[in-house]
Amino acid sequence: MAKVQLSLPLPDKRTDGLAATPADVAGVTFESKLKSAPASAWAKLGPDVVPTTMVASLTQNNVASGIWSYRATVHDKLGGADLVFAAELDIGVANLTGGGPLSAAVVP
């Protein structure tokens, strides 16, 4: 099993141009699913993260091998959509370590 560290720099501006800070964020929801799974398979990774810096992060332990999709949604304390967005990232997780690098040679 692998460990995946998720990290999301928070927006520093609102769509109206005003500055945004961690105090404007009610929380960040991290979710994951196997890439091949249907959209209904998104699963929340624990409670919302309430950031104190301009980066929200979460570690997911015991991730099985596969291609995973991750997304994070930033929730605006004011309830508006200015600071709410989602991002996805596909990660191939292997349960093997070490070995390599691969070398190749032409032989007669």
N, C-alpha and C positions, 0 to 999 in steps of 0.2 A: 504494500500500500504506500502511496505517496502523500506528500503534504503540499498543498497549494497556498501560496501567499497572494492574496488579492489586495491591491492598493489603488485607490482612486483619488487623484488630485481634485479637490473641490473647485467649483466655479468661483472666480473672484469678482465676477460682475453679473449684474442682472441684465435682462434684455433691454431695459430702459437706460442702461449705461451707469446706473448707480453701483457703488461697491457692494460686494457681498462678503461676509465673514463667516467663520464657523458658528457664530451665535445666531445666524439666520437659518441654520439647518436644524430641523426637528429630528432628523435621523437619516441614515443611509441603509437601505435594504439590499443585501447581497443574496443572489439566487443562483442556482445551477441546475443543469440537466444534461443528460447525454445528448450529444448533437443530434443523433438519429431519433430521439424521443419526440413525441408530439408536443406542441406548444403548451398543452395542458399539464405537462410533466414538470414545469418549473417548480423548484422547491426552495423555500426560504432557508438560508444558512444561519440559524440562530436568531437571537433578537436583533433589532435594528442597532447599528453602531451610531453612537452620538459622538461626533468628532469634536476634539478640542483644538485641533490644528487644521491646516488647510489640506490635510490628507486623511482620508478614511481608509482603514485597513482591517482585514479579517484573515485568519488562517483557517483553512479547511484541512483537517487531518483525515487519514485513512481513505484517500481517494483511490478508487479502483482504476485499473488500467482502462483507457478508452479516450475518445475525443469528447471533451466536455465543453459546454457553453456556459459562460458566466455573464451575469448582468448585475448592474448596480443602479439603484434609483435613489436620487437625492430628494428628500422631502423638505419643502419650504415651510418654515414656521408660520408664515402668514397664510398658508393654505393655497397660495397661488401656484401657477405653473411656471413662474419665472426660473425657479431653481430646481425643477424636477426634470430629470432626463434619465435615459437608460443607455448602457453600453454593453456590447457582447464581446467575448473573447473566447476563442477555441484553443484548448490546450490538450496536447497529446500527452498522456501520462503513461510512463512505462514503469514496470516494477523491477527492472534490472538496472544495476549500476556497474561502473567500472568498464574495463575493456577498452578497445579502440586505441588509437585511431585506425581506420581502415587504410591499408596500403594496397596498391595494385602494381603489377609489373607484367610486362610482355615477356613471355618465355618462348624459346624456339621449340 
